[in-house]
Amino acid sequence: MTNESVIRSTSQAWKFYAFNILSLMSVFVIVVAAVYFPTSKWQTTFLSIFGGLLACIGFFIALSIQCPKCQSRWWKLSLNKPVSSRAHAKLMSMKACPCCDFPQNKSA
């Protein structure tokens, strides 16, 4: 438990994993639509809309990852830093909230 990130300790890791799974599923659905139904306009349109909806749902789930104390949105904060391919790794390895130092800050 010494390597426990604050996201895991607040039981929000499922949101991060749901975002990743839904993002991959949306790409898969859109690629299937383009490859297997290139001439069928309604099937391609339906599957593309479905893939977009999956991506939107994943985005809003990831956006709901927040600090239980100060309500700062951790996923948004990790993406606001300078562009890095390690934004997700940084998010999952956070030991405390960057805004209020939750859970180390036991006062207040």
N, C-alpha and C positions, 0 to 999 in steps of 0.2 A: 504494500500500500504506500510505500514511500515515493513511488513514481506516479502516484495518482494525480491526474490533472483535475482542475476545477470543474471541467465539463463533465467528466465521469463522476466526480463526487456529488454533483448536483443532478445527476441522472438525466443529462441532456445529450449524451453521446448518441442516442438513437436518432436524434434529429439530424445530426451531422451525417450519419450513415444513410438515413433515408434520403437526404439531399443527394448524396453521391449515387445511390441506386436509382433514384428517379431521373437524374440527369443522364445516366448511361442508358436507361430504358427509353428515354425520349429520343436520344440519338439513334438507338437501334430501330425504333418504330419509324422514324423518318427515313432512315436508310432502306428499310424493308419496303416502304411505300415507293421510294424512287426506283429501286432495283426490280421489284417483282410486279409492280403495277404502273409501268411508265405510260401506258396508253389509256388506262382507265382513270379518267379525270376525277370521278366522284370518290373512288377508293383512295387515290393518292391524296386528295383534299381532306377526306375524313381522317386518314392516318396521320397526316401532317398536323391537323388541328389537335388530334389526340396527343401526339408527341409534344406539341407546344403546351398543352394543358398539363401534362406530366412535368415538364420543365418548370412551369409556373408554380405548381403545387410544391415541388422541391425547393424552389427559391423562397417561398413564404415559410416553409418549414424551417429552412436554415436561418431565415431572418428572425425567427422566434427564439433563437438561442440567446439568452440574456442573463444578466446577473440577477440573482434573486434579491439582492439588497438595493442596488442603485438603478436597476432596470436598463443598464447600458447594453446595447446589442453587440455581443462579442463577435459574431460573424461579420457584421458590418465594420467593426473596428479593425479586424484582421485584414480586411480588404482595403481599408483606407490608408494603410501604410504604403510606402513606396512599393511599386510593382515587384512582386516576387513570386516565384513558382513554389515557394515554401509557405504560402499563406495558410493552407489547410494544416500543415504540420505544426505551424506556430500556434494555431488555434487549439489543436488537440493537446499541445504540450504546456499550455498556460497553467501555472501553479496558483495564480490569483487574478482577480479582476484588475485590469489595467487602470480602471478609474477609481475604485474605492478600496482596493486591496482585500476584497473578500476572498477567502475565509480567514486569512491571517489576522485581519483587523477585527478582533472580537469585541472591541468597545463600540459604543453607540447603539 
